[in-house]
Amino acid sequence: MKHPYLTNNPGASAPETDIMLTSNERQVLQMRFGLGTQDPTGLTLVEIARQLGVTPQRASQIESSALAKMRAALQARGIESMDDVV
């Protein structure tokens, strides 16, 4: 199952098109949080870095960039915290 914020589908509904994550950003978030996998525990940044062939610091930077994009999109919708969603 694809998470709605992890797609670049041009024909997607509005919530899916607000955030344009790079393929590396999508991949890091999927691995980090176990999205779309049988094991929802996720991987450490060191494990992700090994799989991507980058340093753990670079994996962390990619993760931070993706999360910042997602946070900005939610704030643009007036959602300041997850308490506003649930």
Residue pairs with C-beta under 8 A, 6 or more apart in sequence:
1 36
2 36
3 30
3 35
3 36
4 12
4 15
4 16
5 15
5 16
5 19
5 21
5 70
5 73
6 21
6 26
6 29
6 30
6 35
6 36
7 16
7 26
8 20
8 21
8 26
9 16
9 17
10 17
18 73
18 76
18 77
19 69
19 70
19 73
20 69
21 29
21 66
21 69
21 70
22 66
24 52
24 62
25 62
25 63
25 65
25 66
25 69
26 66
27 52
28 48
28 52
28 59
28 62
28 63
28 66
29 35
29 63
29 66
29 67
30 36
30 37
31 42
31 43
31 47
31 48
31 51
32 42
32 43
32 45
32 48
32 63
33 40
33 42
34 40
34 41
34 42
34 43
43 51
45 56
45 59
45 60
45 63
46 56
48 56
48 59
49 55
49 56
49 58
49 59
52 59
54 62
74 80
78 84
79 85
